[in-house]
Amino acid sequence: MAIAQTLCSGEHRTVVEAITQGLIQYIAANGLRGGDRLPSERELVRMAGASRLPLREALCVLKGLGIVEAKHGKGLFVKHLDLATTFGMLSPLLRSQANIDIEHIFEARIHLEGSVAELAADNRSYKNLEALEDAVGEMRRHLADRSVYIRHDMAFHQELARSTGNSIFHVFMASITDLLAELQLQYLDQVEVRHRAILEHEDILDAVRQGDGPRAKAAMQRHLRNATGRITVNRESQDKQE
């Protein structure tokens, strides 16, 4: 699809928005991947059928989203898409504008991550197992440092999603990881609580390591229900103090 076609699509949007969407469609239609070079700015202006200024604004949008990058003296290139970073930038807006509550997230996770754990048990590689073990080890190592602990907790769940071999599950986890971490930090907890959560992660890991899908699913759902209960109790306690 030519980039200029988006300017004549009949949809109500600005020239910059149309060029931005056209560039995304161009990258997708041509199968461009991270590291692939885009046409020169002059060629993109010709393809867009617009002036240089809105094209540059559209490229700035794509740079901000982490889709393209400019290399000095070399030109424009497609970036390796980092979904976690992209969604992470948007997580504050998701929480404030979509009225997303942490209990809503856990409800969705219970239904979806149980299946993730089950599939991971069937499809994980030794490299996945090493990454999962490293994440749990770092959680234990940083038990007293809550922010670092949460970061490795999220890394465990993202790696589990990768272990399924289905990129859609990774997209799901990437879309909520920063949002979940941000919401978790709003509630106080204790080292003892984190220790119990580590034991739950180790149970999940052991089931995945043994290739026991049903057990991995049950362990994940039990962990998430326990986490929901802990956060609910913590929230009620904070409300009473206020």
N, C-alpha and C positions, 0 to 999 in steps of 0.2 A: 504494500500500500504506500503510495506517495505521501509524503508529509503534507503536501498542499491539499490533499483530499479532506483532511480534517477541518480545514478552513471553510470548506463548502459543504459540510455535513448537514447544515440546517439546524444544528443544536445551538442553543443560546450560551455562548461562552466568549471570553475575551480572546484576542489574537494570541496572547502569550499562553493561555490555557490550551488553546487548540494546537499550537506548535509543540508544547510540552507533551500532550497526549500523542501527537503525531510522531515525535521522536521515540517515545516508549514503544509505540506500535512498530516503528521501523526496526528498532533493536530486536523486538520479539520476532517479527516476520522474517528477518534475515538470520535468525539464530545466533546473534552476537552474544559472546560470553565475556566474562571478566578477562581483561587484557587485550581484547580485540579493539582495533582502531576504528573510529568513526570517520566519515568523510570530512574534508576540510570545511572550515567555517564558510568559505565562499560557496562550496558545493551545497552545503546545508541551506544557505540562503536561497539558492536556486531551487532546491527541492521543496522548500517551504513556500516559495512564492510570496515571501514577505521581506520586509527590510531587515537590516542587520541588528537593529536595536531590540525588537521583540524576540528575535532568535537568541540573542545573548541573555536576555532575561529568562527565557525558557531554559537555557543551559544552566543558569544559576540555580533555578529551581531543582533541576536534576542533580546538580552537584550537591546541593543541600540535602537531598534525599539519599545521597550515596549511590546514585545510579551511574553517573559519569564522572570523570576527572580530567583535568587538563595537565599535561606534562610539558614543561617548558621546553620549547624548541622541537617538540615531537608531535604535538597535536592533542586531539581529544580521544579518550579511551573509555570503554565500558569498564566499570568497576565490578569486582566480585561482590555479589549482593550479600550483604550482612543483614539478615532479617531482624535479628535481635537488636542491632543498633538502630535500624530504621523504626521499628515499633517502639523501642525504648524512648526515642525522641518524642513520640506521640502519646506515651502512656499518661502524662499529666492531663492532657486534653480528654483522653478516653474516660478518665475517672470523673472529671468535672462536668463534661458535657453529655456523657452517656449514662450518668448516674449509676456507675458500676460500683457495687459493694463487694467487699472481700468474701462475704458468704455466697454471693452469686458466683464468684470465680470458683470457689471450692465445690459448689454444687455441680458446675460444669466439669470440673476436674475429676470428681468422683466417677462420673459416667464415662469420660473419655480416657483418663489416664489408667484406669483399670485395664482397658483394652490395649493401651500402649505397653504396659508392663507385660501383658500376656504375649503380645507380638514380639516384644524385645527378647523374651525368653526363647522364642523360636528362631529368631533371626540374628541375634547379636554376634559380633565377631570378637576375636580376642582383643583387638584394639579397643572396641567398645567397652569390654570388661575392664581393661586397664584404666580407661578414663573414668568409669563408674567407681572403681576402687579408689582412684586418686581423689575423686570428689568427696567420697565418704571419709577418707583419711584426712583431708584438709578440713572438713567439718569438725572432726574430732580434735584436730590440732588447734583449731581456732575457736574452740568451744566458748571461751570467755569473751571473744570479740564478735559481738552480734552481727555487725554489718558484713564482716568478712565471712562469718559462718553462713549468713543468708545467701551471699554470692555463690558459695560452693554448693549450697542446698539447691539453688536454681540451676547450677551447672549440672548437677546430678540428673535433674528431671529433663533438662534439654538433651543430655547425652542419651538418656533412656529413649527419648523420642527419636533421636537419630538411629538408635539401635534397631528400630522396627524395620528400617529399610524403606519406609514410606515417608516422603518429604512433607506430606500434608500434616502429619503429626508434629514434625519439627516446626512448621509454620505456626501451628496452633500454640505450641509452647513458647516460641519466640514472641508471639503477639501479646502474651500476658506476663512474661517473665519480669520485666521491669515494673509493670503495674503491680504485680503481686508483691515484689520486693518492697516497693514504696508503701503499699498498704500495710505490710507486715511490720514495718518499722514504726508505724503509728501506735502499735500495741506493745506494752511492756511484757517481758517474760523473764524467766529465770534460767540459770544454767542447768538446773535439774530437768526443766522442760525440754531444753535442747538435747540433753543427754538421752532422754526417752525417744525423742524424734530420731536420733542417730541409730538407736537400736532398731527402730522401724525401718529405716533406710537399709540397714544391714540385712534385715529379713527379706526385703525386696531384692536386694543384690544377690543374696544366696540363692533365691528361687530362680532368678535370671541366669545365674552362673550354672545351676543344675539343669537348665532348660525346662523347668516346670512351669508352664504357662498358667494353668489354673491357680497354682499357689502364688505366683507372682501377682496375678490380678487381685486375689483376695488380700494379699499383703498390702498392695497399693491402696485399695479401697479402705482397708482398716486404718492405714496411716492417715489418709485424707479425712476420714470421719473423725479420728482422734484429734487431728490438727484443727478441724472446724470446731470441735468441742472446746479445745483449749483456748482458741481465740474468742469464742462466745463467752466463756467464763471470764476471760481477761477483760473483755469489753464491758461486761456488766459490772465488774469490780471497779474499772475506771469511771464508769458513769456514776456509781455511788459516791466515789471520792469527790467528783465534781459537784 
